[in-house]
């Protein structure tokens, strides 16, 4: 297909809603698909975003909106990687160039953005359960609209998908599940389901044979039924629909997911059926853009790039990403200690565990998009004397909270949780910001929680985690690190001990994680106002450094805590609790209220934060170096200088 931006969109720009699409003759649909792909490509090349999945789902998207009467009929998408075409067909073409930009449209699905976004989706494996709930609600109200869940093969590795399937099979409500099998997850497909789906691609012709066998055996009253039962139990070896039919679904497929006319025929037929139905569509990730087809992992999510060459602009010299430092350090630890194992949930490249995979394949485990299983699997490894490092994005680890509490902490097992993408992650927005982990991890018994100020501290914290008994969490941000030198030798750091980085007489900032360096910059700005403000890198949220807190109180009457976690239950709360504990200095006044012996101002996040560049978001939320300085100055009664543009570190 041609990808030059000079081409016009003869049909697509006339589609303001799916009703306009349905008014077109079917012969126009291939052109709609072509223009849809072109607009996705041209836009993402300019602003970045998720590319491969949306290109692969173009025909599916057009066919679904063409056959079903949306928004009366409800389309429920799993995650949002495949929904750029859906946005273009549902009234968002004019704003599509703002996708994932600050105050622009979301890269995922949002109910308050469009009536066509029936369910917010950023995490995987939610569509079937949500769609079944909508179908059940429809039944209670006596309505007749259709509900369609569109799930990718990757989403089918998450346990919630199977919980939804089994419940749907039991309820027998009208529900259509479209399995978008693009033969990839985010990374390469793994697991038994991946092998099973691959085998299905060669078995489409046996559907009719299955029916003939059942019809033939049914003729024999006495022994035919028994043979049929045995055949059904064994038909995973023969028939592609077994997995779904045994759960109470009617199965259709595999269907060519890039044949728009076939899709229209199939969906039109399925629309008339009753009960739960699965349609298995085979697509190609990155379809229509040769480079994305050839390199689907690279083009899953892209920054700005040149359409003709596929190359991104040359990167400016920058420090390594935290993720890379993590991956390199984990390899070093594994070289020194044969107990070290690595676990990821379908994100080897995203978490840096691909480096470990290539070096130690026998100690590397990709469990698919199954965070709950990943944690309990790690617990099992720990019972056998291994030291598993579970690398999962902070926002996704929330999905395994029960397993962290029940299977790891309760048994005090030696599992290290490596929380990548902690804090504000940027353009992916509120579904992906990792801003709750201090709170949800801190309450768990036996848990040690660390957050490095820079990449050198990250590698030493990973070494420290290896030496500890019991569960450990190390949380670190997305993006490039600070640029400090890396020590050649990995060393364990003292448990629960912070480090004083700057002396101060008027106030002390207690900072954690990636807010340490912005706090140091803020102290410099405050010095220009005549305020002497100290800075401490606390390093640990649990255990908190109580002795250091006592020393801080003895030196300065005003204390400021800075974190990129929500305030409720976070690092600042841990400081207040430590100060209020028996034996600690009494008389705290949180956020400046009261006249105790000292006052505490807590700076952090409140509520969900929308998408945008990280520097903009930290500025907006008052956590850039300039905003930290301003807020402290106001609190201390000094006039703040004009806020400066945040540095890349802020």
N, C-alpha and C positions, 0 to 999 in steps of 0.2 A: 504494500500500500504506500501511497505518497504521503510524506509527512511535512511538506513545506507549509508554512503558516500563511502563504499568500492565497492558498485555495479558499474558496468560499464554502459556507455551510448552507447549501441550498434548501435542505429539508430540516435539519436539526434546529436551526434558529426559529423555525415556525412552530416548534413544539413547546408550548408554554406549560402544558399539563399533559398527563398521560391520555386525557380525552382527545387531545389533538393527534397524538400518536395513533389511537384507535380509529380515527377518522381516515387514516391513510389506507390505500390498497395494500395488500400483502406484498405485492411486487416491489414496493418502495422500501421494505424493511432492510434489505441488504445495504442500501445506501445510508439508512439511518445508522446501522451498525458501524459502517465505515467512517462516517462523520463523527460518531460518538468516540470511536477510538482515536481519531485524529485530534479532537478537542482535548481529550485526556492527555495525550502525548504532548501536545503543544503547551498545555497549561503546566503540567508537572515539570517539563523541561525548564520552565521559567521560574517556578516557585518551589519545586520539590514536592515530594509526597509519595504515597504508596502507588505503585505503578502496575506491576505484573499481574496482581490478582484482578484488578479492575479491567485490564485489557482482556484477560481470559474470560471474564464474565459478561462481555458485551452482548453477545447473542442471547444469553440467558436473561439478562436484564430487559432487553427490548421485547423478547417473547413474553415474558411474565407480565409486563405492563400492557402489552397488546392484547393478551387473552383475558386477563383478569381485570375486573372493574375497580381498579384502585382509585381512591383510598377506601371505598366501601369494602372491597376485598382487601385483606391485609397481607402485606409482604413483611415478613420478619427475618431480617438478615442477621447472620452470625458474624461477629466482629464488624469491622467497617472497611477492611482492606479492599473488598470487592464492590463497593457501593458508589464509586465516583460516577459511573454511568447512571445509576439510580438518581443521583442528585441532579444530573444534567436533564433528566426527563421530567423532573418534578419541580420546575419553577426556579431553579437556582443557577441557570446559565450565566446570567448577568453578573452574579457574584462569585462565579466559580474561580476566577483568578485570585480571590482572597482566601482560598482554601488553606487551612492550617495557619493562616497569618493572624496576627494580633487583631482581635475584633472582627475577623472574617468568619466564613462558615467553617464548621468543624470538619476534620478529616474522617470523623466517625459519624455515627447516627445519634441524633438528638431530638427528642420529642418536642422540645420547645422551638426547634428550628423549622420543622415542617410537619404537617399532618400526615405526610407520607412516611415519615420516620416513626413507625408504630411502636418501636421499642429501642431505647438507647443501648448501644452495643459497642464496647471497647474490648472486653474480655471474651474469650472463645467459649463455645459450647453452651450458650444460653438460649439459642433460638428455639429449639424444640420445646423446651419447658415453657418459655414465654408464649409461644404460639399455641400450645395446648391449653394454657390458661385462657387465652383469648377465645379459643374454640369452645371451651367449657362455658365461659361467660356468655358467649353468643347463644349457646343452647339453652342456658337458663332464661335468657331474655326472649327466646322463641324466634330468633332471627335466622337468616339463611345465608349470610355472606360466607365466602371462602377465606380460609386462613392458610397461608403458605409459609413454611420455614425454609430458608435457603442456607444450607450448611456446607462447609468445605470438608474435604477429607481430613484435614488437620483437626477440625473441631470434633470429628468423630473419635479422636483419641482421648477426649475429655470425658470423665465419668458422668457428668451431668447430662450429656447427650443420651446416654443409655438409660439413665433414670427417667428422662422424658419419654424415650421410646417405649419402655415397658409400661409406663402409666398410660400412654396413648393407646397401646394395644389393649389394655384392660378397659379403658373408657369407651373405645370404638367410636369416638367423635369424628366428624369429618375433619380431617387434617391432611394436608399435603406437605411432604418433606422432599425438597429437591436437594439431592446430594451432588454438589459441585465437585467432582473428582478431577482436580487438576494435576494429580500424580505428584504433588509436592505438598509439604506443609509450608512453613516459612523457610525452613531449611529442607534438606532431603527427607523424604518420607521414611519413617522408621516403624518398627513394630510389626506384630502379626497382622493387624488390620491393613497395613500398607501392602503386605504380601497378598492378603486376601483380595483387596481391591484390584491389585495388578492382575491377579489370576482371572478376575471377572471380565477383564477386557477381552479375553479370548473366548468367552463363553456365551456371548449374546445369542448365538444361534440355538442354544440348547433349551430356551424357554419353551418352545413348542414341544420339544421332545419330553420335557418334564410333564406337561399336560397329558401327552399321549400315554406315558407310563402310568400316570395316576388313573386315567380312564380305563386302560387295559386291566390293571390290577383290581379295580373296583368291580369288575365283572365276576370275580371269584369270591363268593360269599364267605366261605369258611376260612380260607387261608390267605386270600388276597389282602385283607385289611392288615393282617399281621406283617406281611411282607412290605406293605406300604409304609407302616410305622417304622420298620427298620430302614427302608429306603430314605424316608424323610430324615431320620437321624444321621444317615450317612451322606445326604445329598450335598453337604458342604463340599464334597469332592467333585460334584457334578453340576450343581445348579446355582446360579449366581444370586438368587433371591432368598436363599435359605436363612441368612442371618436376620433379615427383616421379617420374613414371613413367619418365622417361629415366634416373633414378638407381636404378631397379630396384624401386620401390615400387608397390603398387596404391593408387590414389587414390579416395577417396569424398568427395563434397561438391560445393558447399558445403551444410552442414547448419545448420538453425536451432538455435543454441546455447542458446536460451531455451525450446524446446519439450521439456520433460522426457520426455514419452512417446516422441517421435521419437528422442531421444537414447538412451533405453533400448533401443528396437528396433534402432537402428543398432549400438550397442555389443554387443548380444547377438548380432547377426549377425557382426560383425567378430571377435568372440571365437572363432568357430569356424574362421576362416581361418588359413592358414599363410603364412609369409614376412612380409616387411616391408610395413606398411600405413600410409597417411596418411589421417586423417579431418580434413577441413577444416571447423571449426565457426565460425560467425559469431556473435559476441556484441557486447553494447554495454557499454562501460566505465561503471560507476556504475549499472547497471540496477537499477530499483526505488526509487531515490531521485532525484527529478526534478532537483534541483540538481546532483547528481554527474553525471547524464546530460548536462546542459546545459553544465557547466563541468568536464570530465574532468581537465584539467590541474590546476586548483585543488584538486580533491578526490582526486587521486592519493594524496597523503599529507597528513594533517591533524593539527593539534593538537586540543585540546578545542574543541567547538563546540555550539551550540544546534540540536537536531534540527529544530525547527519553522521557524526562520529560516535555518539554515545558517551563521549568523554565529559567528565566534570571539569570545571575550571581548575587550574593548578592550585593546589592548596598552599596557603602561606605557611612558612615555617612555624611550627607550633609544637608544644610539648605533646608527648604521647597521651592517648586517651586512658582514663582510669581503667577501662575494661581491658586494654592491652597490658597495662602494668599488672593487673590482677592475673591475667592468663599466664604471663611470663613468670610471675612469682609462684603460682601454683605448680608450674612445671619444675621450678627449682626445689620446692618443698618435696615433690614426688620423687625427685632424683635422690633426695637425702633420706626419705622415709617411705618404705614400701607400703605403709598403711594408708597412705593418702589416695583417695578415690575422688572422682569428679562426677557430679550429676547435673544435668540440665533438662529443662522441659521444652524441647524443640527449638532451643535458641543457642546452638553452639557458637555461631559467629557473633551473635548479639551479646553473649556473656563472656566471650573470650575463651571459653572452654574448648574451642576448636584446636587451640595450641596444645592443650592437654590430650585431646583425642588423637592427634597425629603422633604424639610422642609416647603415650601410654594407652593404647586402645583397649587393653584388657582391664584397665581400671577406670574406664570411661563409660558412662551410661546416659544415653538420651532416651528419656521415657515418653516422649511425645508431649502434647499439651495436657499434661496430667499432673498438676502440682501437688494434689493430695497424695497421689501414689508416690510421687518423687520423695516426699518427706518421710512417709512410712517405710518406703524402700530403703532410704538412708538409715532409718532407725534399725532396720534389719541388718544392714551392713555393719552398723556400729556394734550390734550384739556379737558379731563375729570378730571383733577386734580391729576393724578397719576404721579409718578416720575420714568419713565422707564430707566433702565440701559441696554444699547444695547451692548452685549459682542460679538464682531466679530474680527477675525484676521485683523490686519492692512491692509494686502494685499487684503483681500476680501471686506473690507469696501469701497475700491476704486470703486467698482462696483455700489455703491449707491450714487455716488457723487451728482447727480442732486437732489436726495431726501434730502440729508443733507442740500444742499443750499436752495432749493425751499420750501420744506415742513417743515423743522425744523428752519433753521436760519432766513429765511425771516419772519417767524411768531414768532420768538423769543420764541420758545417753550422749556420747561424744559426737555430736553432729555440729558442723559449722555452717551457718546460714550466711551466704554471701549475697547481700541485697544490692544488686546493681540498680542503676536509675533511681537512686534515692533522691528525695527533694523534688524541685520543679524541673520537669524533663523537657518542657518547651512545647513544640507545635502539636504533639499528640494530645495534650490537654488533660482535663480532669480525670479521665479514665486511666491515665497512665502516670500521673504525678505520684511519686512515692512519698507522701507527706503524712502518713499515719503510722509508720513502722516503729518509731520510738514509743508511741502510745500503746500499740497492740503487743509489742514485745516486752515492754518494761514491766508489765504486771505479772509476767510468768516466773514462777520460782525457778531458781538455779540458772537463769539466763544471764549471761554476760553480754553487754552491748557496747560496741566500740564504733567510733566514727572518725576517720582520719582527716586531718586538715589538708593533707597534700599526698602526692603519690609515694613519697619516701615513707611517710608514716603508714600508708596503706600496706606496703610490703612487710613492714615490721609487725603490723597488727595481724596479718595473716600468719606470720611465724608465731606470734603470741597465741593465736587461736589453736594452732597445732599442739602447743604445750599444755593447754588447759584441759581439765576434766569437766565434763558436762556440756550442755548446749551453749553455743556462742553465736552471736550475730555481729557481722561487720557490714556496715552500710556505707556506700560511697556513691558519688553522683555520676550523672551522664556527662559525656563530653571530654574535652581535653583537660589534663591536669594542670597544676600550677607552673611547673617548669623547674622545680628544685632538683638538685643532683640526687641520684639514687645511690645509697650506700651499697658497696659490693657485698658486704656481709649482712645477712638477715639476723636480727636480734629480737628477743622477746622484750617487751616493755613492762614496767611494773603495773600490776593489775590495779585498776581503780585509781590511778594517779594522774592528775593533770599537770600542766607545765605552765609556769608564769613566763609570758613572752614580753611583757612591757609593764613597767612600774607606773603607778598612778596614785595621787593623793586625794583627788576629789571623788572618783568613782572607779569601779572595776567592771569590765565586760567579761562575762563568762560565756565563751563561745564554743560551739561544737561543730565538727565536720567542716563542710565547705563554707561556713560562715565565719571561720576563724580569720582568714586573710582579709575579707572585707571589713571585719571588726578592727583589725590592725590599721587599715587605711582610714577607717572612721576615727580612730584615736588620734591619728595624725591631723585630720581635719579639725577635731575638737581642740587640739593643742593650739591651733591658730586663733581660737576664740578665748584662749587663756585657761582652758580646762585641762587638768592633768588626769588622764584616764588610763588605767591599767588594763591589760588584756591577758586573759588566761585561756589556754587551749585545754579544755577539760578532758578531751579524748574519750572518756567513758561516761555513758549515761547510767550504766548499772554495772558494778557498784559505783556510786557517786563518791567523789573525793571529799569526805566530810571534814577531814583535818584541814584541807586547803580552804574549805568554806569558812571555817572558824578563823583562819588567818586573814581571809579577805575581810570579814566583818570587823576584825580588830584594826584594820588599816583604813577602810573607807566606809562611810555610812550609806553610800548608794551603790546598788548592785544592778547590773543589767544582764539578762540572759538573752542570747541570740541563737536561734535555730531555724531550720527550714522544714520544720514539722508543725503540725497543728498544735496550738497552745494547750488544748485540753489533754492532759495526761502525758505531755511531752517532756522535753528536757527541762524547761523552766519549772514545770510542776515537780519534777524530781528534785530540783534545787530547793524549792519551797518546802517540800516534805522533809528533806534532810535538815533544813534549818529549824523546822518545827519538832524534830525528833527529840526524845529525852536526852539531855546532856548537851544539846546544841544551844546556841545563843538564842534567846527568846526576843520577841518584839518585832517581828517582820511585818511590813506593810506592803502587800503586793500591788504593783502598778502605781505606786506613789500614794496610795490612799492610806491615811492614818499618820500617826506621829511616833512610831516605834523607834527603837534604837537604830534601825536601819530600814531602808526601803528597797523594794525590788521592782524593777521594770522588766516585764517579759516581752520580748519581741519575737514574733513567730507568725504563723499563718492562721487564718480564721476562715473556716469553711472551704468550699471547693474553689479552685482557681482555674480560670479559663485558659485556652491555648494561646501561644505566642512565643516569641524568642525568649530564652531564659533571662537574658539581661533585662529585657523589658518587663518581664514578670516580677523579677526581684525588685526592680525599681517601683513597680506598681504596688507591690505588697509591703513596701517599706523596709526591704532587707538588702538593698544595695548599700555600698559603703557610704554614699552621700546621704541616703535616707536614714541609715542607722545614726549617722552623726547628727542629722537634723532632729531626729526624734529624741535623742539623748539631750541635745542642747535645749530643746523646748522643755523637756522634763526638768532640767536643772536650772531653768529660768534664764538661759542665755539666748540671745537672738541668733538664729542659725543663718549661715550664709546661703546664697542661692545654691540650689542643688546642682551638682555637677553631673555630667553625663557619666553613667556607670562604666567602669573599666570592664574589660572582658572577664576579669575574675569575679566581678560583682553580679 
